[in-house]
Amino acid sequence: MKPLNLLFLLLGVSQISSAQQKPDTLFFENFNGTTLNRDKWNVEVTGRTVNNEQQAYVDSATILKVSNGVLAIKPVYHPGYTSNMQKQYDFLSGRVNTHNKFTFTYGTVSAKIKMTAGAGLWPAFWALGEGKWPDCGEIDIMENIGDSLWVNHALHGPGYFGNTPLVYHSFFPKGTDITQWHIYSVSWTPDKLIFSVDGAATYTVTKEMVEKYGRWAYDNPKYIILNFALGGGFPHGVNKTTTPYFGMPQNTVDKIKAGKADFVIDWVLVTKK
């Protein structure tokens, strides 16, 4: 074979290999409209909350604001709000999901996010399976409870939920915190999950690690959730605050009243090789 022909052959093989390795985009949302895309997202409206959280989730363009290419979830102080289950709240916030609109099994899910710091603010980016919790499996890609220096990764499933042993606090490098833009990701395969912040792996959980506690609940389709909770059990477990609200001190309440608490999402992407 002539050397030139051999070179073309090798280049062709390389290009085929690269094409095979390039991941497919399964889902992409860049919030470029003026309102939330209801073909992709459901807005949750709750009559009750869990974890002793202090907010009701409502469907409001003031709270779920899409503009300038981002989704900003901005909670508000609304004392005496009564839900459709006759439960009262002093705060309203937002929660959206892709349930029955987009699910995936394995792949990499990422989002570019920035958040307000404040004890008891509890924004989260996560994925959940269909069916009874925790048997369905929950992947907490990113959650924060107001400490600007770290975010949380966790798994919840049968035998490892609530105060799960499969949890990790990922601290930012010096000079960096949650108020800046970061990309939070998890790469999910049949035998492990690798959590990352800004492309750097922060926490790896293998099937073997999970099965020390219970069944591996990560072979079924998951849908994506973005929500902004306020107060509740997880924040209280860290900040120990009980007044004026469970898990949320007065200075954070003042921040919400002033309209200075935001959970901002630039984009969400799911790919799969």
C-alpha positions, -999 to +999 in steps of 0.1 A: +000+000+000+013+035-009+022+056+021-003+083+011-032+058+009-022+044+043-023+079+058-058+085+044-069+051+058-056+060+092-072+094+092-105+077+082-103+052+110-095+081+135-125+101+123-148+071+126-136+064+161-141+101+170-176+100+156-184+069+176-172+085+208-190+118+204-219+119+228-254+124+216-275+152+230-306+138+246-319+170+262-309+207+261-326+237+276-311+272+274-341+292+286-339+315+256-377+322+256-396+347+276-416+321+296-409+286+308-412+260+280-441+238+291-433+212+264-402+204+285-411+214+320-439+208+345-444+233+373-452+217+406-480+231+428-480+217+462-507+215+489-482+203+514-444+201+519-420+175+533-388+177+554-404+205+575-397+230+547-413+264+550-424+271+514-454+263+492-446+257+455-467+277+432-470+284+394-461+320+391-440+339+364-428+362+392-412+333+410-402+312+380-388+340+358-374+333+324-354+363+309-321+371+294-314+334+287-317+321+323-343+307+346-343+325+380-363+309+408-370+338+432-389+330+464-411+356+480-424+363+515-462+359+515-475+355+550-507+336+555-508+319+521-532+289+522-526+259+499-553+238+483-549+214+512-557+242+537-521+243+549-506+278+557-472+291+546-453+324+548-432+318+517-438+309+481-412+293+458-408+273+426-401+237+416-400+224+380-395+189+366-394+169+333-417+141+346-435+124+317-417+148+293-381+136+294-364+108+312-330+091+307-312+060+318-274+065+320-255+094+305-242+128+318-265+154+331-252+189+337-264+224+346-248+258+348-259+274+380-253+302+405-270+307+438-275+332+466-258+323+499-278+324+531-284+299+559-315+279+552-318+286+515-320+251+499-317+251+461-313+217+444-306+201+410-315+164+411-329+134+393-356+110+405-370+077+393-407+068+388-425+051+417-423+049+454-395+068+472-368+059+480-371+026+461-371+046+428-337+060+434-327+096+439-296+113+425-288+147+442-264+162+417-262+195+436-278+209+466-269+237+489-282+249+523-268+283+523-231+278+531-213+295+502-182+273+505-196+239+496-223+219+477-237+185+485-239+153+464-259+124+476-278+092+467-311+080+483-325+045+477-338+015+496-318+012+528-298+044+523-320+075+525-327+105+547-294+110+565-279+088+538-243+074+542-238+080+505-232+118+507-203+141+501-196+178+508-177+192+478-157+223+489-148+250+463-112+262+458-102+292+478-116+324+463-146+306+448-181+300+461-217+292+451-226+328+441-205+324+410-214+304+379-204+267+381-212+236+361-226+207+382-227+173+366-231+136+372-220+109+348-241+078+353-233+043+340-246+008+349-221+004+377-211+039+390-220+076+393-193+102+391-202+137+404-183+167+391-180+205+396-166+225+367-154+194+350-134+181+380-146+148+396-155+154+432-173+122+443-176+087+429-201+061+441-199+025+427-226-002+426-205-021+451-205+008+476-243+012+473-250-025+478-234-024+512-265-006+523-293-017+499-304-023+464-288-004+435-317+018+423-300+032+393-310+011+363-344+028+358-352+060+340-349+093+359-364+127+353-348+161+362-359+184+390-349+220+398-363+235+430-357+261+456-367+250+491-366+272+522-356+259+557-364+224+567-346+193+581-313+194+562-306+231+568-317+228+604-294+198+609-265+221+601-275+256+613-296+244+643-320+274+638-356+271+650-367+307+650-382+326+633-385+295+610-373+260+613-339+259+596-340+295+585-327+325+606-340+361+604-312+375+582-321+350+555-358+359+559-348+395+554-329+386+523-360+369+508-382+399+518-358+422+500-359+400+468-323+391+471-325+353+471-321+336+437-315+302+422-304+309+386-300+283+359-283+291+326-288+258+309-294+221+314-278+194+292-281+156+291-258+136+268-250+100+263-223+082+244 
